[in-house]
């Protein structure tokens, strides 16, 4: 056994933390959200947006994280649920695109997400989406414009949040109640 003992302990700590990020309870909540999609495409959209928001909310900490282990766990779970061709990177790209609006503007997604993850308030969702949009556009070299940015600005206006205001309200925007689906066959096909 070569190596520094302290380093081995650090790696175990990082790996353990990456497990805590995506334990069985969280996996169940994320798959439950996709069951409310009206068809396969919407169910996958619900799942991608939910796991993307959850991922962003957990990695935005001051602690040093082992992203290789964390991303490996998330990628394995995403592959198990959605299948080949999806990863945490593709999920983050998806939630910075106009396709995410289809999910955000659905009648049930935000209520479902807030019910399953009450520790992530609506105002934090706006921050997570804004940061992800800024980073993805910076990486791609594209300007931060488009329908998702417009939607974010509109939501900030509704909540009374301006770019100059440092305080962010934790109050959630009033939304209509989620509409339960009558058949889970679309989500079971995942």
Steps between C-alpha positions, in 0.01 A plus 500: 500500500669809378390857532427742773239377754342845531441512126313167509276630778430817297395297197269286714347819642445641149353173374275475803383859448426422136284208618316729742417733213315225319370253754204266447251750643606770252494252211144406592391865513654572159336200335166586666509843336534348154192284561287813467600559139209465259711308248852359470649824370354706783597238760861510378489881503369500857778262603775695324398833648446355848835322513676803353356736760575254780858452377565875477352562844732243656827592328477871574672472837825634635637151572747336265317231305613194309315578176627186332327279760191720519455513122559125475214433744268744324591365155433141610160598641409704190596206277287263712194725478517660154741279311791541267608841378422697815741625766517775758673715237214454253251567779669833581498590130131411483405722794676796339304460177156610390386136533505546878225762466258232387549333838520819707174629352313173546221508757655247734880497492585786736243395759622141484863601534429737790293229676776240461790736579370768740859595588537648148259798490378657177735797537796260520377322187518835320856553624607147399354541152660842459844377605475192277385712206786747550764228527374303200481811281846608613644158411331501160585865433136588432330809643272444800176573319197302402169370629639340819670824604177689423302252714749541786478880479119482501500275810740736676267791421201309638693433823623859510865401461722741310864464403599766753310346790724269705215337689301224342155413627449138600132516419388271222297631213134392523443223248197293410488158670663211313276299275532128581527273200259214454745256346861436594569305181702785348732521799519123545633475144816672626 
